[in-house]
């Protein structure tokens, strides 16, 4: 990450705009244990209280990193019940380059945020249809399978 | 001069900054070797 992804200016700009970045070495065993980290790179999204909302393990290219941590920030907003902000972050993922699995995750949680905001289950059914049509081989398409029972 | 990520090196400092800026923290565990 330090050799390929972090030096990219678009990554630095994205991180600076969206996050407070902190790097901890693996020698900090107390924090490694606190967050149950056993491999690097492991990158977490935390709130100001230190509570975890998202994590990735392993190398991410610059493009994958930005897409993944847009999802991560969306998940943070979702957990904090800031639903419009969550939907906006997931929309950013869907409007930018992303792997099928990351785009599918954004679609899934966008529908969750819409449902939690409105209590209308139709976005979940719509997400199932879109995932099945556009990202049928992703885990998120399989996780949305029960939503096919929701009336369209 | 290109923009670089300004990493903090202590979680409590990041938490304080996150509270002030109302932003999430990006915590990267890394192996410098």
N, CA and C atoms of all chains as a GROMACS GRO file, in nm:
protein
  555
    1UNK      N    1   0.084  -0.119   0.000
    1UNK     CA    2   0.000   0.000   0.000
    1UNK      C    3   0.088   0.125   0.000
    2UNK      N    4   0.194   0.121   0.082
    2UNK     CA    5   0.282   0.237   0.093
    2UNK      C    6   0.363   0.262  -0.033
    3UNK      N    7   0.383   0.158  -0.114
    3UNK     CA    8   0.464   0.174  -0.235
    3UNK      C    9   0.380   0.211  -0.356
    4UNK      N   10   0.257   0.164  -0.362
    4UNK     CA   11   0.177   0.180  -0.484
    4UNK      C   12   0.056   0.271  -0.464
    5UNK      N   13  -0.022   0.243  -0.362
    5UNK     CA   14  -0.154   0.308  -0.350
    5UNK      C   15  -0.147   0.443  -0.280
    6UNK      N   16  -0.083   0.448  -0.163
    6UNK     CA   17  -0.083   0.573  -0.087
    6UNK      C   18  -0.011   0.689  -0.156
    7UNK      N   19   0.096   0.664  -0.235
    7UNK     CA   20   0.162   0.778  -0.300
    7UNK      C   21   0.079   0.844  -0.409
    8UNK      N   22  -0.026   0.782  -0.456
    8UNK     CA   23  -0.107   0.841  -0.564
    8UNK      C   24  -0.181   0.964  -0.512
    9UNK      N   25  -0.172   1.071  -0.590
    9UNK     CA   26  -0.230   1.198  -0.545
    9UNK      C   27  -0.382   1.187  -0.527
   10UNK      N   28  -0.449   1.111  -0.615
   10UNK     CA   29  -0.595   1.102  -0.602
   10UNK      C   30  -0.633   1.027  -0.474
   11UNK      N   31  -0.548   0.933  -0.432
   11UNK     CA   32  -0.573   0.861  -0.307
   11UNK      C   33  -0.553   0.956  -0.189
   12UNK      N   34  -0.444   1.032  -0.192
   12UNK     CA   35  -0.415   1.127  -0.084
   12UNK      C   36  -0.528   1.231  -0.072
   13UNK      N   37  -0.573   1.278  -0.185
   13UNK     CA   38  -0.682   1.378  -0.185
   13UNK      C   39  -0.810   1.317  -0.128
   14UNK      N   40  -0.840   1.194  -0.168
   14UNK     CA   41  -0.959   1.124  -0.118
   14UNK      C   42  -0.950   1.104   0.034
   15UNK      N   43  -0.835   1.058   0.081
   15UNK     CA   44  -0.819   1.031   0.225
   15UNK      C   45  -0.828   1.162   0.303
   16UNK      N   46  -0.761   1.264   0.254
   16UNK     CA   47  -0.760   1.393   0.324
   16UNK      C   48  -0.900   1.452   0.335
   17UNK      N   49  -0.979   1.438   0.231
   17UNK     CA   50  -1.113   1.497   0.229
   17UNK      C   51  -1.211   1.419   0.318
   18UNK      N   52  -1.192   1.286   0.323
   18UNK     CA   53  -1.295   1.202   0.384
   18UNK      C   54  -1.264   1.149   0.524
   19UNK      N   55  -1.137   1.145   0.562
   19UNK     CA   56  -1.098   1.074   0.684
   19UNK      C   57  -0.993   1.150   0.765
   20UNK      N   58  -0.978   1.107   0.891
   20UNK     CA   59  -0.861   1.140   0.971
   20UNK      C   60  -0.771   1.016   0.963
   21UNK      N   61  -0.658   1.023   0.893
   21UNK     CA   62  -0.575   0.902   0.874
   21UNK      C   63  -0.475   0.882   0.987
   22UNK      N   64  -0.464   0.757   1.032
   22UNK     CA   65  -0.365   0.723   1.134
   22UNK      C   66  -0.303   0.589   1.098
   23UNK      N   67  -0.170   0.581   1.111
   23UNK     CA   68  -0.098   0.457   1.082
   23UNK      C   69  -0.037   0.403   1.210
   24UNK      N   70  -0.060   0.274   1.234
   24UNK     CA   71  -0.008   0.208   1.354
   24UNK      C   72   0.076   0.089   1.310
   25UNK      N   73   0.197   0.080   1.364
   25UNK     CA   74   0.285  -0.032   1.328
   25UNK      C   75   0.241  -0.160   1.399
   26UNK      N   76   0.276  -0.272   1.337
   26UNK     CA   77   0.238  -0.402   1.395
   26UNK      C   78   0.304  -0.427   1.531
   27UNK      N   79   0.407  -0.349   1.562
   27UNK     CA   80   0.471  -0.364   1.693
   27UNK      C   81   0.380  -0.316   1.806
   28UNK      N   82   0.274  -0.243   1.773
   28UNK     CA   83   0.178  -0.199   1.875
   28UNK      C   84   0.080  -0.314   1.901
   29UNK      N   85   0.127  -0.412   1.979
   29UNK     CA   86   0.048  -0.534   1.998
   29UNK      C   87  -0.081  -0.507   2.073
   30UNK      N   88  -0.083  -0.405   2.156
   30UNK     CA   89  -0.206  -0.376   2.232
   30UNK      C   90  -0.319  -0.339   2.135
   31UNK      N   91  -0.289  -0.250   2.038
   31UNK     CA   92  -0.394  -0.212   1.942
   31UNK      C   93  -0.425  -0.326   1.845
   32UNK      N   94  -0.320  -0.402   1.808
   32UNK     CA   95  -0.344  -0.517   1.720
   32UNK      C   96  -0.444  -0.613   1.786
   33UNK      N   97  -0.425  -0.635   1.917
   33UNK     CA   98  -0.516  -0.726   1.988
   33UNK      C   99  -0.653  -0.664   2.009
   34UNK      N  100  -0.654  -0.534   2.040
   34UNK     CA  101  -0.782  -0.466   2.064
   34UNK      C  102  -0.874  -0.478   1.943
   35UNK      N  103  -0.815  -0.466   1.822
   35UNK     CA  104  -0.896  -0.471   1.700
   35UNK      C  105  -0.887  -0.608   1.630
   36UNK      N  106  -0.830  -0.706   1.698
   36UNK     CA  107  -0.821  -0.843   1.644
   36UNK      C  108  -0.761  -0.843   1.503
   37UNK      N  109  -0.645  -0.777   1.491
   37UNK     CA  110  -0.576  -0.770   1.362
   37UNK      C  111  -0.463  -0.872   1.362
   38UNK      N  112  -0.461  -0.960   1.260
   38UNK     CA  113  -0.359  -1.064   1.255
   38UNK      C  114  -0.280  -1.064   1.124
   39UNK      N  115  -0.308  -0.969   1.035
   39UNK     CA  116  -0.240  -0.968   0.906
   39UNK      C  117  -0.237  -0.824   0.856
   40UNK      N  118  -0.135  -0.791   0.776
   40UNK     CA  119  -0.128  -0.657   0.720
   40UNK      C  120  -0.120  -0.665   0.568
   41UNK      N  121  -0.164  -0.563   0.495
   41UNK     CA  122  -0.231  -0.446   0.553
   41UNK      C  123  -0.374  -0.477   0.595
   42UNK      N  124  -0.411  -0.428   0.714
   42UNK     CA  125  -0.551  -0.426   0.757
   42UNK      C  126  -0.586  -0.280   0.780
   43UNK      N  127  -0.694  -0.237   0.720
   43UNK     CA  128  -0.736  -0.097   0.729
   43UNK      C  129  -0.878  -0.092   0.781
   44UNK      N  130  -0.899  -0.011   0.886
   44UNK     CA  131  -1.030  -0.002   0.950
   44UNK      C  132  -1.086   0.138   0.935
   45UNK      N  133  -1.218   0.146   0.934
   45UNK     CA  134  -1.288   0.274   0.949
   45UNK      C  135  -1.347   0.275   1.089
   46UNK      N  136  -1.310   0.377   1.166
   46UNK     CA  137  -1.357   0.390   1.304
   46UNK      C  138  -1.431   0.521   1.321
   47UNK      N  139  -1.516   0.527   1.422
   47UNK     CA  140  -1.573   0.657   1.460
   47UNK      C  141  -1.483   0.720   1.566
   48UNK      N  142  -1.522   0.837   1.612
   48UNK     CA  143  -1.437   0.910   1.706
   48UNK      C  144  -1.424   0.840   1.840
   49UNK      N  145  -1.515   0.747   1.870
   49UNK     CA  146  -1.505   0.669   1.994
   49UNK      C  147  -1.418   0.545   1.977
   50UNK      N  148  -1.367   0.524   1.855
   50UNK     CA  149  -1.282   0.408   1.829
   50UNK      C  150  -1.360   0.284   1.789
   51UNK      N  151  -1.490   0.298   1.768
   51UNK     CA  152  -1.570   0.182   1.730
   51UNK      C  153  -1.554   0.154   1.581
   52UNK      N  154  -1.534   0.025   1.549
   52UNK     CA  155  -1.511  -0.014   1.409
   52UNK      C  156  -1.640  -0.023   1.329
   53UNK      N  157  -1.635   0.026   1.203
   53UNK     CA  158  -1.751   0.019   1.114
   53UNK      C  159  -1.723  -0.054   0.984
   54UNK      N  160  -1.595  -0.076   0.951
   54UNK     CA  161  -1.561  -0.138   0.822
   54UNK      C  162  -1.415  -0.178   0.827
   55UNK      N  163  -1.380  -0.286   0.756
   55UNK     CA  164  -1.238  -0.321   0.747
   55UNK      C  165  -1.208  -0.391   0.614
   56UNK      N  166  -1.086  -0.372   0.568
   56UNK     CA  167  -1.035  -0.449   0.455
   56UNK      C  168  -0.904  -0.514   0.499
   57UNK      N  169  -0.875  -0.629   0.439
   57UNK     CA  170  -0.748  -0.699   0.463
   57UNK      C  171  -0.686  -0.728   0.326
   58UNK      N  172  -0.558  -0.695   0.313
   58UNK     CA  173  -0.486  -0.723   0.188
   58UNK      C  174  -0.473  -0.600   0.101
   59UNK      N  175  -0.390  -0.615  -0.003
   59UNK     CA  176  -0.357  -0.503  -0.092
   59UNK      C  177  -0.479  -0.458  -0.172
   60UNK      N  178  -0.489  -0.326  -0.191
   60UNK     CA  179  -0.590  -0.267  -0.279
   60UNK      C  180  -0.519  -0.171  -0.373
   61UNK      N  181  -0.551  -0.178  -0.502
   61UNK     CA  182  -0.498  -0.080  -0.597
   61UNK      C  183  -0.559   0.056  -0.565
   62UNK      N  184  -0.503   0.165  -0.620
   62UNK     CA  185  -0.561   0.298  -0.591
   62UNK      C  186  -0.711   0.304  -0.621
   63UNK      N  187  -0.751   0.251  -0.735
   63UNK     CA  188  -0.894   0.254  -0.772
   63UNK      C  189  -0.979   0.172  -0.675
   64UNK      N  190  -0.929   0.054  -0.641
   64UNK     CA  191  -1.003  -0.032  -0.546
   64UNK      C  192  -1.009   0.032  -0.408
   65UNK      N  193  -0.899   0.096  -0.368
   65UNK     CA  194  -0.893   0.159  -0.236
   65UNK      C  195  -1.001   0.267  -0.224
   66UNK      N  196  -1.007   0.354  -0.324
   66UNK     CA  197  -1.104   0.465  -0.318
   66UNK      C  198  -1.246   0.409  -0.317
   67UNK      N  199  -1.273   0.314  -0.403
   67UNK     CA  200  -1.409   0.257  -0.407
   67UNK      C  201  -1.442   0.187  -0.274
   68UNK      N  202  -1.347   0.108  -0.223
   68UNK     CA  203  -1.373   0.034  -0.099
   68UNK      C  204  -1.399   0.128   0.017
   69UNK      N  205  -1.322   0.237   0.026
   69UNK     CA  206  -1.339   0.324   0.142
   69UNK      C  207  -1.450   0.428   0.123
   70UNK      N  208  -1.500   0.442   0.001
   70UNK     CA  209  -1.629   0.510  -0.014
   70UNK      C  210  -1.737   0.422   0.050
   71UNK      N  211  -1.730   0.291   0.023
   71UNK     CA  212  -1.824   0.199   0.088
   71UNK      C  213  -1.804   0.205   0.240
   72UNK      N  214  -1.679   0.208   0.283
   72UNK     CA  215  -1.650   0.214   0.426
   72UNK      C  216  -1.709   0.337   0.492
   73UNK      N  217  -1.699   0.451   0.425
   73UNK     CA  218  -1.757   0.573   0.482
   73UNK      C  219  -1.910   0.566   0.478
   74UNK      N  220  -1.963   0.504   0.374
   74UNK     CA  221  -2.107   0.484   0.367
   74UNK      C  222  -2.157   0.396   0.482
   75UNK      N  223  -2.079   0.291   0.512
   75UNK     CA  224  -2.117   0.202   0.623
   75UNK      C  225  -2.111   0.276   0.757
   76UNK      N  226  -2.012   0.364   0.770
   76UNK     CA  227  -2.000   0.448   0.891
   76UNK      C  228  -2.125   0.535   0.905
   77UNK      N  229  -2.166   0.603   0.797
   77UNK     CA  230  -2.286   0.686   0.803
   77UNK      C  231  -2.410   0.602   0.833
   78UNK      N  232  -2.416   0.485   0.772
   78UNK     CA  233  -2.531   0.395   0.794
   78UNK      C  234  -2.542   0.357   0.941
   79UNK      N  235  -2.430   0.317   1.000
   79UNK     CA  236  -2.430   0.278   1.141
   79UNK      C  237  -2.467   0.396   1.231
   80UNK      N  238  -2.428   0.517   1.190
   80UNK     CA  239  -2.461   0.636   1.270
   80UNK      C  240  -2.601   0.689   1.238
   81UNK      N  241  -2.675   0.615   1.155
   81UNK     CA  242  -2.811   0.650   1.114
   81UNK      C  243  -2.818   0.785   1.043
   82UNK      N  244  -2.710   0.816   0.971
   82UNK     CA  245  -2.709   0.935   0.884
   82UNK      C  246  -2.738   0.883   0.742
   83UNK      N  247  -2.864   0.852   0.720
   83UNK     CA  248  -2.902   0.777   0.600
   83UNK      C  249  -2.882   0.854   0.469
   84UNK      N  250  -2.921   0.982   0.459
   84UNK     CA  251  -2.896   1.052   0.331
   84UNK      C  252  -2.747   1.058   0.297
   85UNK      N  253  -2.662   1.078   0.399
   85UNK     CA  254  -2.518   1.082   0.374
   85UNK      C  255  -2.468   0.944   0.330
   86UNK      N  256  -2.524   0.839   0.388
   86UNK     CA  257  -2.486   0.703   0.348
   86UNK      C  258  -2.524   0.678   0.203
   87UNK      N  259  -2.647   0.714   0.166
   87UNK     CA  260  -2.691   0.693   0.027
   87UNK      C  261  -2.601   0.770  -0.069
   88UNK      N  262  -2.564   0.893  -0.031
   88UNK     CA  263  -2.478   0.974  -0.119
   88UNK      C  264  -2.342   0.906  -0.139
   89UNK      N  265  -2.286   0.847  -0.033
   89UNK     CA  266  -2.156   0.780  -0.048
   89UNK      C  267  -2.169   0.656  -0.137
   90UNK      N  268  -2.276   0.579  -0.118
   90UNK     CA  269  -2.294   0.459  -0.201
   90UNK      C  270  -2.319   0.500  -0.347
   91UNK      N  271  -2.389   0.612  -0.367
   91UNK     CA  272  -2.409   0.662  -0.504
   91UNK      C  273  -2.275   0.696  -0.569
   92UNK      N  274  -2.184   0.755  -0.490
   92UNK     CA  275  -2.051   0.788  -0.545
   92UNK      C  276  -1.979   0.663  -0.593
   93UNK      N  277  -1.993   0.554  -0.518
   93UNK     CA  278  -1.931   0.427  -0.560
   93UNK      C  279  -1.990   0.383  -0.694
   94UNK      N  280  -2.122   0.393  -0.703
   94UNK     CA  281  -2.191   0.341  -0.822
   94UNK      C  282  -2.168   0.428  -0.944
   95UNK      N  283  -2.125   0.552  -0.923
   95UNK     CA  284  -2.100   0.643  -1.035
   95UNK      C  285  -1.952   0.647  -1.075
   96UNK      N  286  -1.868   0.567  -1.008
   96UNK     CA  287  -1.723   0.568  -1.033
   96UNK      C  288  -1.676   0.426  -1.063
   97UNK      N  289  -1.552   0.413  -1.111
   97UNK     CA  290  -1.501   0.278  -1.136
   97UNK      C  291  -1.494   0.197  -1.006
   98UNK      N  292  -1.541   0.074  -1.012
   98UNK     CA  293  -1.534  -0.014  -0.894
   98UNK      C  294  -1.543  -0.158  -0.943
   99UNK      N  295  -1.484  -0.249  -0.865
   99UNK     CA  296  -1.498  -0.391  -0.900
   99UNK      C  297  -1.644  -0.431  -0.879
  100UNK      N  298  -1.682  -0.544  -0.938
  100UNK     CA  299  -1.820  -0.591  -0.926
  100UNK      C  300  -1.858  -0.610  -0.780
  101UNK      N  301  -1.767  -0.668  -0.699
  101UNK     CA  302  -1.804  -0.697  -0.560
  101UNK      C  303  -1.823  -0.569  -0.478
  102UNK      N  304  -1.739  -0.469  -0.502
  102UNK     CA  305  -1.753  -0.343  -0.428
  102UNK      C  306  -1.878  -0.269  -0.474
  103UNK      N  307  -1.904  -0.265  -0.605
  103UNK     CA  308  -2.026  -0.200  -0.655
  103UNK      C  309  -2.149  -0.272  -0.600
  104UNK      N  310  -2.143  -0.403  -0.597
  104UNK     CA  311  -2.258  -0.479  -0.546
  104UNK      C  312  -2.280  -0.452  -0.397
  105UNK      N  313  -2.172  -0.440  -0.321
  105UNK     CA  314  -2.184  -0.408  -0.178
  105UNK      C  315  -2.248  -0.270  -0.161
  106UNK      N  316  -2.207  -0.175  -0.246
  106UNK     CA  317  -2.265  -0.040  -0.240
  106UNK      C  318  -2.414  -0.043  -0.272
  107UNK      N  319  -2.451  -0.120  -0.374
  107UNK     CA  320  -2.593  -0.133  -0.410
  107UNK      C  321  -2.674  -0.191  -0.295
  108UNK      N  322  -2.619  -0.295  -0.233
  108UNK     CA  323  -2.688  -0.362  -0.123
  108UNK      C  324  -2.713  -0.265  -0.007
  109UNK      N  325  -2.605  -0.197   0.035
  109UNK     CA  326  -2.620  -0.111   0.153
  109UNK      C  327  -2.691   0.021   0.121
  110UNK      N  328  -2.688   0.062  -0.006
  110UNK     CA  329  -2.768   0.178  -0.046
  110UNK      C  330  -2.915   0.148  -0.022
  111UNK      N  331  -2.957   0.028  -0.060
  111UNK     CA  332  -3.096  -0.012  -0.039
  111UNK      C  333  -3.128  -0.021   0.110
  112UNK      N  334  -3.034  -0.072   0.189
  112UNK     CA  335  -3.055  -0.080   0.334
  112UNK      C  336  -3.075   0.060   0.392
  113UNK      N  337  -2.990   0.154   0.350
  113UNK     CA  338  -3.001   0.291   0.401
  113UNK      C  339  -3.134   0.354   0.359
  114UNK      N  340  -3.174   0.328   0.235
  114UNK     CA  341  -3.302   0.383   0.188
  114UNK      C  342  -3.418   0.324   0.267
  115UNK      N  343  -3.411   0.194   0.293
  115UNK     CA  344  -3.517   0.129   0.370
  115UNK      C  345  -3.523   0.185   0.513
  116UNK      N  346  -3.406   0.198   0.575
  116UNK     CA  347  -3.404   0.244   0.714
  116UNK      C  348  -3.450   0.390   0.726
  117UNK      N  349  -3.428   0.467   0.621
  117UNK     CA  350  -3.474   0.606   0.620
  117UNK      C  351  -3.626   0.612   0.601
  118UNK      N  352  -3.679   0.530   0.510
  118UNK     CA  353  -3.819   0.545   0.467
  118UNK      C  354  -3.914   0.440   0.526
  119UNK      N  355  -3.859   0.327   0.572
  119UNK     CA  356  -3.936   0.210   0.615
  119UNK      C  357  -4.018   0.151   0.501
  120UNK      N  358  -3.981   0.185   0.379
  120UNK     CA  359  -4.044   0.129   0.260
  120UNK      C  360  -3.950   0.019   0.207
  121UNK      N  361  -3.996  -0.106   0.199
  121UNK     CA  362  -3.906  -0.215   0.159
  121UNK      C  363  -3.879  -0.222   0.008
  122UNK      N  364  -3.946  -0.139  -0.071
  122UNK     CA  365  -3.929  -0.149  -0.217
  122UNK      C  366  -3.783  -0.133  -0.263
  123UNK      N  367  -3.703  -0.045  -0.202
  123UNK     CA  368  -3.562  -0.036  -0.245
  123UNK      C  369  -3.486  -0.169  -0.229
  124UNK      N  370  -3.524  -0.249  -0.128
  124UNK     CA  371  -3.457  -0.378  -0.109
  124UNK      C  372  -3.492  -0.472  -0.225
  125UNK      N  373  -3.618  -0.474  -0.264
  125UNK     CA  374  -3.660  -0.557  -0.377
  125UNK      C  375  -3.590  -0.508  -0.505
  126UNK      N  376  -3.584  -0.376  -0.523
  126UNK     CA  377  -3.519  -0.320  -0.643
  126UNK      C  378  -3.370  -0.356  -0.645
  127UNK      N  379  -3.307  -0.353  -0.526
  127UNK     CA  380  -3.165  -0.388  -0.519
  127UNK      C  381  -3.144  -0.534  -0.556
  128UNK      N  382  -3.234  -0.620  -0.509
  128UNK     CA  383  -3.224  -0.762  -0.546
  128UNK      C  384  -3.229  -0.778  -0.698
  129UNK      N  385  -3.324  -0.708  -0.762
  129UNK     CA  386  -3.339  -0.719  -0.908
  129UNK      C  387  -3.211  -0.671  -0.979
  130UNK      N  388  -3.157  -0.557  -0.934
  130UNK     CA  389  -3.038  -0.501  -0.997
  130UNK      C  390  -2.916  -0.590  -0.974
  131UNK      N  391  -2.902  -0.640  -0.852
  131UNK     CA  392  -2.788  -0.728  -0.822
  131UNK      C  393  -2.795  -0.855  -0.905
  132UNK      N  394  -2.914  -0.910  -0.917
  132UNK     CA  395  -2.933  -1.033  -0.994
  132UNK      C  396  -2.900  -1.009  -1.142
  133UNK      N  397  -2.938  -0.891  -1.191
  133UNK     CA  398  -2.917  -0.861  -1.334
  133UNK      C  399  -2.773  -0.820  -1.364
  134UNK      N  400  -2.713  -0.736  -1.276
  134UNK     CA  401  -2.583  -0.677  -1.308
  134UNK      C  402  -2.465  -0.745  -1.239
  135UNK      N  403  -2.487  -0.799  -1.119
  135UNK     CA  404  -2.375  -0.858  -1.043
  135UNK      C  405  -2.415  -0.996  -0.988
  136UNK      N  406  -2.459  -1.087  -1.078
  136UNK     CA  407  -2.518  -1.214  -1.030
  136UNK      C  408  -2.419  -1.305  -0.959
  137UNK      N  409  -2.288  -1.289  -0.984
  137UNK     CA  410  -2.190  -1.380  -0.925
  137UNK      C  411  -2.129  -1.327  -0.796
  138UNK      N  412  -2.182  -1.218  -0.742
  138UNK     CA  413  -2.124  -1.163  -0.620
  138UNK      C  414  -2.196  -1.219  -0.497
  139UNK      N  415  -2.125  -1.212  -0.383
  139UNK     CA  416  -2.186  -1.258  -0.258
  139UNK      C  417  -2.306  -1.170  -0.223
  140UNK      N  418  -2.305  -1.044  -0.268
  140UNK     CA  419  -2.414  -0.951  -0.232
  140UNK      C  420  -2.542  -0.985  -0.306
  141UNK      N  421  -2.530  -1.040  -0.425
  141UNK     CA  422  -2.649  -1.087  -0.497
  141UNK      C  423  -2.711  -1.203  -0.418
  142UNK      N  424  -2.626  -1.291  -0.365
  142UNK     CA  425  -2.678  -1.404  -0.288
  142UNK      C  426  -2.740  -1.356  -0.156
  143UNK      N  427  -2.676  -1.257  -0.092
  143UNK     CA  428  -2.729  -1.208   0.036
  143UNK      C  429  -2.863  -1.136   0.019
  144UNK      N  430  -2.887  -1.083  -0.102
  144UNK     CA  431  -3.013  -1.012  -0.128
  144UNK      C  432  -3.125  -1.106  -0.169
  145UNK      N  433  -3.094  -1.234  -0.184
  145UNK     CA  434  -3.191  -1.332  -0.234
  145UNK      C  435  -3.327  -1.325  -0.160
  146UNK      N  436  -3.330  -1.314  -0.027
  146UNK     CA  437  -3.460  -1.310   0.041
  146UNK      C  438  -3.548  -1.193  -0.001
  147UNK      N  439  -3.488  -1.086  -0.054
  147UNK     CA  440  -3.566  -0.967  -0.087
  147UNK      C  441  -3.655  -0.990  -0.210
  148UNK      N  442  -3.636  -1.103  -0.279
  148UNK     CA  443  -3.724  -1.132  -0.393
  148UNK      C  444  -3.866  -1.161  -0.346
  149UNK      N  445  -3.882  -1.188  -0.217
  149UNK     CA  446  -4.016  -1.215  -0.162
  149UNK      C  447  -4.094  -1.086  -0.135
  150UNK      N  448  -4.024  -0.972  -0.140
  150UNK     CA  449  -4.091  -0.843  -0.116
  150UNK      C  450  -4.172  -0.808  -0.241
  151UNK      N  451  -4.300  -0.774  -0.227
  151UNK     CA  452  -4.379  -0.737  -0.345
  151UNK      C  453  -4.317  -0.617  -0.417
  152UNK      N  454  -4.309  -0.626  -0.550
  152UNK     CA  455  -4.247  -0.519  -0.631
  152UNK      C  456  -4.340  -0.398  -0.637
  153UNK      N  457   0.465   2.040  -0.598
  153UNK     CA  458   0.482   1.935  -0.495
  153UNK      C  459   0.352   1.855  -0.483
  154UNK      N  460   0.364   1.722  -0.483
  154UNK     CA  461   0.243   1.640  -0.483
  154UNK      C  462   0.186   1.628  -0.341
  155UNK      N  463   0.057   1.610  -0.337
  155UNK     CA  464  -0.014   1.594  -0.210
  155UNK      C  465   0.018   1.457  -0.151
  156UNK      N  466   0.045   1.453  -0.020
  156UNK     CA  467   0.072   1.326   0.048
  156UNK      C  468  -0.024   1.310   0.165
  157UNK      N  469  -0.048   1.187   0.203
  157UNK     CA  470  -0.133   1.160   0.319
  157UNK      C  471  -0.056   1.199   0.445
  158UNK      N  472  -0.119   1.281   0.528
  158UNK     CA  473  -0.056   1.324   0.654
  158UNK      C  474  -0.103   1.230   0.766
  159UNK      N  475  -0.034   1.118   0.779
  159UNK     CA  476  -0.074   1.018   0.878
  159UNK      C  477  -0.044   1.066   1.020
  160UNK      N  478  -0.138   1.049   1.111
  160UNK     CA  479  -0.109   1.061   1.253
  160UNK      C  480  -0.051   0.928   1.298
  161UNK      N  481   0.015   0.928   1.415
  161UNK     CA  482   0.076   0.802   1.461
  161UNK      C  483   0.023   0.756   1.596
  162UNK      N  484  -0.084   0.822   1.644
  162UNK     CA  485  -0.144   0.778   1.771
  162UNK      C  486  -0.295   0.784   1.758
  163UNK      N  487  -0.361   0.678   1.800
  163UNK     CA  488  -0.506   0.672   1.787
  163UNK      C  489  -0.578   0.780   1.869
  164UNK      N  490  -0.537   0.809   1.993
  164UNK     CA  491  -0.608   0.915   2.067
  164UNK      C  492  -0.606   1.050   1.995
  165UNK      N  493  -0.493   1.082   1.930
  165UNK     CA  494  -0.487   1.208   1.853
  165UNK      C  495  -0.587   1.204   1.738
  166UNK      N  496  -0.596   1.089   1.674
  166UNK     CA  497  -0.690   1.075   1.561
  166UNK      C  498  -0.834   1.087   1.609
  167UNK      N  499  -0.861   1.031   1.727
  167UNK     CA  500  -0.998   1.038   1.780
  167UNK      C  501  -1.036   1.182   1.812
  168UNK      N  502  -0.942   1.255   1.867
  168UNK     CA  503  -0.967   1.397   1.898
  168UNK      C  504  -0.992   1.475   1.768
  169UNK      N  505  -0.908   1.450   1.668
  169UNK     CA  506  -0.923   1.519   1.539
  169UNK      C  507  -1.055   1.479   1.471
  170UNK      N  508  -1.092   1.352   1.484
  170UNK     CA  509  -1.217   1.303   1.422
  170UNK      C  510  -1.338   1.370   1.487
  171UNK      N  511  -1.329   1.387   1.619
  171UNK     CA  512  -1.440   1.451   1.690
  171UNK      C  513  -1.455   1.596   1.645
  172UNK      N  514  -1.342   1.666   1.632
  172UNK     CA  515  -1.348   1.807   1.591
  172UNK      C  516  -1.394   1.820   1.447
  173UNK      N  517  -1.341   1.736   1.358
  173UNK     CA  518  -1.371   1.748   1.215
  173UNK      C  519  -1.500   1.676   1.176
  174UNK      N  520  -1.555   1.596   1.270
  174UNK     CA  521  -1.675   1.514   1.242
  174UNK      C  522  -1.652   1.427   1.118
  175UNK      N  523  -1.536   1.361   1.118
  175UNK     CA  524  -1.501   1.268   1.012
  175UNK      C  525  -1.469   1.132   1.074
  176UNK      N  526  -1.484   1.024   0.996
  176UNK     CA  527  -1.437   0.894   1.045
  176UNK      C  528  -1.284   0.886   1.042
  177UNK      N  529  -1.232   0.790   1.115
  177UNK     CA  530  -1.087   0.763   1.118
  177UNK      C  531  -1.056   0.650   1.020
  178UNK      N  532  -0.946   0.666   0.947
  178UNK     CA  533  -0.893   0.557   0.865
  178UNK      C  534  -0.770   0.504   0.938
  179UNK      N  535  -0.782   0.384   0.994
  179UNK     CA  536  -0.673   0.327   1.074
  179UNK      C  537  -0.604   0.218   0.993
  180UNK      N  538  -0.477   0.243   0.960
  180UNK     CA  539  -0.399   0.149   0.879
  180UNK      C  540  -0.296   0.080   0.968
  181UNK      N  541  -0.314  -0.050   0.988
  181UNK     CA  542  -0.210  -0.129   1.055
  181UNK      C  543  -0.110  -0.173   0.949
  182UNK      N  544   0.016  -0.140   0.971
  182UNK     CA  545   0.114  -0.172   0.867
  182UNK      C  546   0.243  -0.228   0.928
  183UNK      N  547   0.314  -0.299   0.841
  183UNK     CA  548   0.442  -0.357   0.879
  183UNK      C  549   0.549  -0.280   0.805
  184UNK      N  550   0.634  -0.202   0.873
  184UNK     CA  551   0.731  -0.118   0.802
  184UNK      C  552   0.843  -0.198   0.734
  185UNK      N  553   0.857  -0.328   0.762
  185UNK     CA  554   0.967  -0.406   0.703
  185UNK      C  555   0.931  -0.457   0.563
   0.00000   0.00000   0.00000
